């Protein structure tokens, strides 16, 4: 039987159960257990630190106010090291030993895709992973997503850049896994509609540190626009290699590289890069008063500036807690899913597009923005674009 078939059996099984039948795991009279799988020791550790800060910030706010219908919410964190085998063990521990009610904000597309069946089999709702793939919300079962998949990001990148300059020689350098596959599927889809093609395609393995051969190939091909399916360190590595050999195309990355940490890590070499994103990087002196106040509260608490992943972590926990509140005092998996499927979270101080969920729509929004790094700050060059 296919994985998709198993997913639907799980969903049908949930539909046949009474509303309170799944309340035992992870829910007691006084507590709700939420789990998350983060990269605390691998290449995305900086992102995970931020996301956990954001999640804990919102969690502490609600617990200080009395919790959710009188229940305090506790977050259990497991480390994947951005390794799928380690992530599977972490998922099994959270679902089967710790018996969490839901998993939220797990870090990395490949990690989230690899572990989601473990949670589905245990009847654990999978909420808002920090990954971008259609498989994280389709088919619409016990999983909900906010991060725009790389497929839609690829389409949005092409649409945005073609609107500013139609005559381009497109090339790509992407991670050789689900991230790169999804991204290039979206790029190719939009390219086909526009009658364009990608001239040169290169890839790299996760956690690679040497990009000399790939960048040399891109320069040799005469590329003037390079789509990057790279995470933080790999983006900087690519840009450094390009500078070394005098290669100066227009680089455009995805949300995997859109971070205030990029210019800190790469310095001047990152100036001018473009990136797609759904969350918006906050700054102390920009945005609404509510945004600036949130920024100041984060700095006061953690003694560092928040990045995009801090924003996402805070929002992930906020949406999760609001759905749990809406589900009522008699919290169960079924009631929680019903609450999520009738929820809409409007644009707020964190700068997301409106997130709306239904029985058949478990991705909050498909819209992305494109920003450019100017003087060390991400500056939007487009409003939200629906691919």
N, C-alpha and C positions, 0 to 999 in steps of 0.2 A: 504494500500500500504506500502511496506517496505521502510526503510530509504534509502537503496541503490537505490530503484526505484525513490524516490524523488530526490536524487542526480543526477541521469542521466537525469531527466526531466529538472533540473536546467541547466545542462551542455548543453543539446540540445537547450534549450531556448537561451543561450548565443551565440551558434553557429549561430542561425538564425538572430541575431541582427546586424545592421551595426557597423562598427568599432568604430564610435564615440558615439554610443548611450548610453554608460555607463560612460561617462566622467564626468557627473555632480557631483555624490557623492564623496566628499573628494578631488576634484580637482578644483581649481580656477585658474585664470590667474596668481596669485602670490604664490599659496600655494598648498602643498599636505599634507593631513592629514593621519597619520599612527597611529594605536592604538595598545596597548599591555595590556594584563592582567597579572599582577605579584602578587606574594605573598609578600606583604609588612608588614604583621602582623602575619604570621603563621610560621610553622616549616621550610619553605624553604626561609624565608626572607633574609638570608645571601646570598643565590644563586641569588635571584632577585636583590638585591643591586648591585652585581657584573655585572649581565647581563645588567641592566639599565646603569651602568657606561660605559660598552663597547658600547652599542647602542648609547648613547649620545655622546661618544667620536667620533665615525665615523660620526654621524649626524652633529656635530659641524664643522668637517673638511669639509664636502661637502657644508654646508651652507656658511661657510667662503669663499669658492671658488665660490660662486654665485648660489649654489643650483643645481637643476636638470632642465636643459633647462630654466633657469631663475626663476624657482619656488623654494622657500624655503620649506623645509620639517619640519613639526611639529609633535612631538610624544605626544600622549595622553595616560596617564597611569591610569589604574584602578586596585584596590586592590581586590584580591579574598580571602585573608586569608587562601588559600588552602582549600576553602570550595566550593562545587559545586553549592549550592544555591546562594551564594554571587557572584560566577563567572557568573552564568546565568544573573543576574541583571546587572553585569558589561558589559557583551557581548551585551545585549539589549541596554544599554546606548550608547556604542560605535557605534553599527551598526545603530540604529534607531534614536537616538537623536543627537549624535555628527556627524553621517553620515561620518565615516571614509572611505578612499579609500581602505585600506588594514589593516589587523591585522598581527603583526609580533612578533615572539619570546615569545609567551605567556608561562607562567611557569607551568609545571606539566602535566604529561600524562593524568590523569583523568580530569583535568580542561580543557585541550585542546579538548579531545574527547567529553566532555559534552557540550561545547559551540560551536563546529564547525557548527552545523546545523543552529544556529542563524545567523552566518555570511554567510553561503551559501544561506539562504533564502533572505538575504539583498543584495546579489550580491557582497559581500566583499571577496576579495582574502585572503586566510589564509596562511601565510608564516612562515615556519621554527619554529614551536612551540618547546619549550624546553621540549619535551616529546618524548617517544620512543614506538610507536605502529603502526602496519600496517594500522590501520584505519585513521591515520593522513595523509596518501598519497594515499590510495586505497579506492574506484576506483579513477583514475587520473582525477580530475576535477579542481575545483578552490582552490586546496590546494597543497602545496609543502613542503617537509620535508628534513632535512639534518641529523637529529639525528637517528642513527641506532637503529631500534626497539629492544625492549628487547628480542623478539623472536630470531633475528639474534645474539644478544649478548649472549644469552643462548647457542646457537649452537657454537659460536666462543669460549666461555669459555671452553666448554667440549672438543672441538678439541685441543685447546692450552694445557690444563692440561693433557689430555690423551697422548699427544706427549712427555711430560716430565716424566709421571709416569702412566702406564696403570692400575696398581692394586690399586684401590681406593675404599673406602666405602663412596659413595656420599650421602649427606644429604642437606637439604635446610631450610632456614628461610626467608620468603618473606612477603611483604606487601599484605594484603588481599583485593586487588583491581586489576585494569587493569595492573598495573606494575607487580605484582606477577604472574598473570595469563599468560601474554605474555611471561615473562621470563621463566617460567616453561614449557610452551608449546615448546619453543625452546630447552630447556635442554632435555626434553623427546624425542624430535625428533632426536637429535644427539645421545642420549643414546641408542635409539632403533637401530640406524644404527650400533653402536659399540657393541651391545649385552650387554649393561649395564642397570642398574636400579638405581633409587634414593631410598635409604633404609629407610630414615626417613624424613617426610615433616612436617614443622611447619609454622604457619602464625601469623601475628599480625595485629591489626587495626591501621589505620593511626593515627599518633601523640601519639602512645603508649609510655610509659616510663618504663614499667616493663617487662623484658624479661626473668625472672628467670625460669619460667616453661618451656618455649621453649628451653632454653639453657640446662636445666637439662635433658630434653628428648633427645636432640642431644648427650649429653655426655653419657647418659645411653645406647644409641644405638651403641656406639662405632664408631662414625663418625670420619673420618680423613680428609675429604674435605667437607666444608660447603659453599654452594652457598647462597649469601646474596642478596635478593631483598629489600634492605634497603636504606633509604635516610641518610643524614648526621648525625643527632642526634641519629637516631635509630641504625646506624652502631656502633657508639661509645658506646651506651648503651649495645648492644650485646657483644662487645669486653670486656667491663668492667665486665659484668656478667660472661663471660667465664673465665677471669682472676681470678675472685673471687672464682670460684669453681675448678680451675686448669684444665680447658678444653683447649687444645692447638692444634686444627686441623688446616689445611690450609684453611683460610677464603678467599673467592674470591667474590668481589662485582661487581657492574655494574657502568655505568657512573653516576648513581644517588648518588654514594658515592665517586667517583673519584674527589677529590678537594684538593687544598692546605690547605683548612680549616680543613680537617680531622685530620691531626697530630696536628694542633693548638688546636683543641677542645679536642682531646683524648690523646694527648701526647704519651708516650712510648707504651701505650697499642695498638696503631695502627700500630706499626712497624711490617713489614713483610706481611701485608695484600696485596692481589692482587686485581686488578679491571680492567674491560674492559672499553674502551672509544674510541670515534672517534676524539674529539678534544684533543689537547696535552697541558698539563700544562707547561707554560713558566717559565723560571728562569733567573735571572739577568745575570748569568755568563755562560749560556749554549745556544746552538742553533746558528743560523746564525746572522750576524750583523744586518740584518733587524729585526729579532726577538728581539734581545737585545735592539735595538733602540726603538721598539714599547713598550717594557717593561718599559724602562726608561721614555718614554713619558707618559705612564699611571701613573707611580709612581709620576711624577712631577705634574700631573693634580689632582690626587685623594689622594695623600699622603698615599697610601697603595699599597701593591703588588697585581697584578692581578692574579686571579685564572682562572680555566677552563671556568667558566661561563662568565667572562669578555671577554675571547677570543671568546666564542660563540656569545655573544651579539654584539661584534664588527663585526664579520663575517656575522651575520644575517642582520645587517643594511647595510653592504657593498654589499652583494649579492642583497638585495632589491633595493638599489640605482642604482647599475649597470644595473639591469633589467629595471628600470624606465628610465634610460638614453637611453638604447637600444630601448625602446618602442617609443621614439621620442617625439617631442614637442607636438604633438596632442595625449596626454596621455589618454587612456581609459582602462577599465578593459580588454577588448578583446585584445588590442594591448599589454598590459602588459603580459597577459598569453602567447601570441605568442612569446614574447621576452624570457620569462622564458623557454618555451618549445624548444628553440633553443640555450640555453646557456650552457656553460661549464666553470667552475671556477677551474683553475689548482691549484695544491699545491702551497702554498705561505708561507709567514713568520709566519702564524698562525698554520701551521702544520696539516691541514686537508688533507684527501685523496682528489683526484680530484672529484669535484661535477659536474655531467653531468645530464641534464634534457632533456626529449623528450616528445612528445604527450602522450606516453604510459608509461613513466617512470618519476614519480614525487618525487622519493627519490634519492637524489644526489649520495649516495654511500652506499653500504651494509658493507663495510670493517671496521673492528675494530682492535685495538691494545690491548695488555694486558701489564700492568705495575705493578711493585711491589714497595711498600713504603720502601725505604732504607735510613736510617739516616735522616728521615724527608722529603725526596724528592721522587717523583714518577719517577722510572727508568723503561723505556720500556724493556720488556723481549721478545717482538715479534715485527715484522714488521706488517703492515696491513694484516689482515686475512680475506678472503672472506668466510663466513660460508657455 
